[in-house]
Amino acid sequence: MPGLMSYLRRFVGFWRDFLIGDDLLGAGIAVGGLVLAYLLVRLGFDAYWVIPLAVVVSVSSSLWRALRRRQRARAAER
């Protein structure tokens, strides 16, 4: 059944690329935010602020790392 294995490999690969992409840290922050929100709700707290905060932290860290990479690349060109 090489067709089935090939299909499964492509299917799993698509979801890995879709959910994680090229930023494993950003995906980890997003999952951590979801887990933290879930735990806070289970403990009886309002957790409406956790997901937006996780998004801001994730995007900020991704942007900061991209800018650092760009600065390093420009410094290496000189």
PEDA-V824386 format. One record per pair of residues at least 12 apart in sequence whose C-alpha atoms are under 10 Angstrom apart, sorted by the first residue. I is the first residue (numbers start at 0). J is the second residue. D is the distance in whole Angstrom. If there is no record, write none. Layout:
BEGIN
i:I j:J d:D
i:I j:J d:D
END
This chain:
BEGIN
i:22 j:57 d:10
i:22 j:61 d:8
i:23 j:61 d:10
i:24 j:57 d:8
i:24 j:60 d:9
i:24 j:61 d:8
i:25 j:53 d:9
i:25 j:54 d:9
i:25 j:56 d:8
i:25 j:57 d:5
i:25 j:58 d:7
i:25 j:59 d:9
i:25 j:60 d:8
i:25 j:61 d:7
i:26 j:54 d:10
i:26 j:57 d:8
i:27 j:53 d:10
i:27 j:57 d:9
i:28 j:50 d:10
i:28 j:52 d:10
i:28 j:53 d:6
i:28 j:54 d:8
i:28 j:55 d:10
i:28 j:56 d:8
i:28 j:57 d:6
i:28 j:58 d:10
i:28 j:60 d:10
i:29 j:49 d:10
i:29 j:50 d:8
i:29 j:51 d:10
i:29 j:52 d:10
i:29 j:53 d:6
i:29 j:54 d:7
i:29 j:55 d:10
i:29 j:56 d:9
i:29 j:57 d:7
i:29 j:58 d:10
i:30 j:50 d:10
i:30 j:53 d:9
i:31 j:49 d:10
i:31 j:50 d:9
i:31 j:53 d:8
i:32 j:46 d:10
i:32 j:48 d:10
i:32 j:49 d:6
i:32 j:50 d:6
i:32 j:51 d:9
i:32 j:52 d:8
i:32 j:53 d:5
i:32 j:54 d:8
i:32 j:56 d:10
i:32 j:57 d:10
i:33 j:46 d:10
i:33 j:49 d:8
i:33 j:50 d:7
i:33 j:53 d:8
i:34 j:49 d:10
i:34 j:50 d:10
i:35 j:49 d:7
i:35 j:50 d:9
i:35 j:53 d:10
i:36 j:48 d:8
i:36 j:49 d:6
i:36 j:50 d:7
i:36 j:53 d:10
i:37 j:49 d:10
END
